[in-house]
Amino acid sequence: MQRYFIPEENWEEDEVTIANDDAHHISRVMRSQPDDKIICNHPRGQAAICDISEITGDHVRAVISEWLDETAELPLEITIAQGLPKSDKMDLVLKKGTELGAYAFIPVQTDRSVVSWDDKKMEKKMNRYRKIAKEASEQSHRNKIPHIQPLTVLNGLVNESDSYEFKLFAYEEEAKTEKFQSFGKIVNNMAPDDRVLIVIGPEGGFSPQEADLLKQNDFLPVRLGPRILRTETAAMYALASISYQFEELGC
Amino acid sequence: MQRYFIPEENWEEDEVTIANDDAHHISRVMRSQPDDKIICNHPRGQAAICDISEITGDHVRAVISEWLDETAELPLEITIAQGLPKSDKMDLVLKKGTELGAYAFIPVQTDRSVVSWDDKKMEKKMNRYRKIAKEASEQSHRNKIPHIQPLTVLNGLVNESDSYEFKLFAYEEEAKTEKFQSFGKIVNNMAPDDRVLIVIGPEGGFSPQEADLLKQNDFLPVRLGPRILRTETAAMYALASISYQFEELGC
């Protein structure tokens, strides 16, 4: 059954109104008819099976038929702070990171990020990113759409990191040392509901100054396996591992 | 230091000859000079630091200076049998799967694969895939390039699966049942040197007949977390989890 995330203001007690792209998707792409069923997700995380009652040129109405008792959310809140990578790699991080259960994403301007965004580009990028996260959430049957926070600099990220129970950063140099921090041991110490911030450098990783800044502010350097991962693969490794630990090993 | 996988016939006792694309990469892209150092990987898995001794128009020679005692190979041999996906998704499976440590890839024609390859397309595809696997192996500092086996049908794969210690298939329906096979428990039973075959369906997954065929031949259906992953994400989840279990949790 097709899923749609519906903004809070479009929910009534026993009905939802679907507008814009989603209405178009229902009427033109899926070619749905009245009485067809869809799943509507509320921004707070609940989902309901709904029966389509009306399809007009620009909106669709559907009657709530059954609230679902299901969740596909990771039990921990994992925020991925991604150093701005080249070309369209951020799209891949958002798509795959959403499928793999990320709670939020923060794009970060770092010393070795070769791209930079002006204000105009920023708004366009943010709209695009929100759309990617929404569509990947629908496709992967998630209950919530990950938040996408505005672009920040590393210093700003560090200054606002006190609320996380765990603060990690992927550090390639760590993989080369004998006494690296074991990512497995750190994840083993995590518990459901913990808020975890994982910072990943762009191509070329963090500068030594950035690594020092992170270490001084209690970010733990971790390696993500012994192979050198591309920047866009690091978030996937971290999220899949945490999902495996809490959603599959725990079973 | 840049890495190159050098075919067996180009190794002499204390020297290697580098030809074709790699020679071009050394002379034109890296603009290396005699006495610069590179790492050369032998197909058997060993790697050596080599000093460039000669750069000509079409080849590079380098003297072996030091054999390295290093390995970045997953301790298990994980073969990913991927149902042929649409567009260029197989490229992504190969790139990320190589970074994440896959031992081999087998493209599989399945009931719901919408693409098919003729003989001409096949050769072109295989060359492309071998190039992707080689470059991703170099970039991720692996000791071995994953094998890419010829396209097969599911029946053929099943008939040649006796040599694997573990045979799994990703089955979306499994995620919906109460008593699903825990991927975590199965991975926990694996040991170093085990040979593991993981079969992943294309978009739309396996047909019921295919799922029956796999089950009848002792392939274990597994879910890979509770979210619905796109076909190209399944291999990444499986490989990252197995790496996490054996290379990070074990630390």
Interface residues (C-beta under 8 A of the other chain):
Chain A: T71 A72 K96 E99 L100 G101 Q139 S140 H141 R142 F180 S182 F183 G184 K185 V187 N188 R223 L224 G225 P226 R227 I228 L229 R230 T233 M236 Y237 A240 S241 S243 Y244 Q245 E247 E248 L249 G250 C251
Chain B: T71 A72 K96 E99 L100 G101 Q139 S140 H141 R142 F180 S182 F183 G184 K185 V187 N188 R223 L224 G225 P226 R227 I228 L229 R230 T233 M236 Y237 A240 S241 S243 Y244 Q245 E247 E248 L249 G250 C251
